[in-house]
């Protein structure tokens, strides 16, 4: 069982689209969304373990246009029944 996490990012004004495209190229990223509110981007990440999650978040943090990140590790996942 792997690790799923969401990384909430604040980026430099006007860099949202380019930063989003750059993050989306990372192999550990399953989805990147531009959002409105306190944060600018939300990144969904899947890794095999916490060490890989640490490396993934570090890679995201090295992007110059990213000014702040907050990582939320998923503890339990529930799906809507149809």
C-alpha positions in Angstrom: 0.0 0.0 0.0 1.4 3.4 -1.0 1.2 6.9 0.4 -1.3 9.4 -1.0 -0.8 13.1 -0.2 -2.0 16.5 -1.2 0.4 19.4 -1.5 -1.1 22.8 -1.2 1.1 25.4 -2.9 1.3 29.2 -3.0 3.1 30.5 -6.1 4.4 33.8 -7.4 1.6 35.9 -8.9 1.1 35.1 -12.6 3.1 31.9 -12.6 0.1 29.5 -11.8 -0.2 27.9 -15.3 3.4 27.5 -16.0 4.1 26.1 -12.5 1.1 23.7 -12.9 2.5 22.4 -16.2 5.9 21.9 -14.7 4.6 20.0 -11.7 2.3 17.8 -13.9 5.4 16.4 -15.6 6.7 14.8 -12.4 6.2 11.0 -12.4 4.8 10.9 -8.8 2.0 13.5 -9.6 -1.4 12.1 -10.5 -3.2 15.5 -10.7 -2.5 19.2 -10.4 -5.3 21.8 -10.0 -5.3 25.6 -10.1 -7.6 26.7 -7.3 -8.9 30.0 -5.9 -8.5 30.9 -2.3 -5.7 30.8 0.2 -3.6 28.5 -2.0 -2.9 28.6 -5.8 -2.4 24.9 -6.6 -3.3 21.6 -5.2 -1.1 18.6 -6.1 -2.2 15.0 -5.7 0.8 12.7 -5.2 1.1 8.9 -4.9 4.4 7.3 -3.7 5.3 3.9 -2.5 6.5 5.1 1.0 7.2 8.1 3.1 10.8 8.4 1.9 9.6 8.8 -1.7 7.0 11.3 -0.5 9.8 13.3 1.1 11.8 13.3 -2.1 8.7 14.3 -4.1 7.8 17.2 -1.9 11.4 18.3 -1.9 11.4 18.3 -5.7 8.2 20.4 -5.8 9.7 22.9 -3.3 12.8 23.5 -5.4 10.6 25.1 -8.2 11.5 28.8 -7.9 8.0 30.1 -8.5 6.7 28.1 -5.5 6.8 30.3 -2.4 5.1 28.1 0.2 3.8 24.5 0.5 1.7 22.5 3.0 1.5 18.8 2.7 -1.4 16.7 3.9 -0.9 12.9 4.1 -4.1 11.0 3.6 -4.9 8.8 6.6 -8.0 7.1 5.3 -9.8 7.2 1.9 -13.5 6.7 1.4 -15.3 6.5 -1.9 -18.9 7.4 -2.6 -21.0 4.3 -3.2 -23.1 4.4 -6.3 
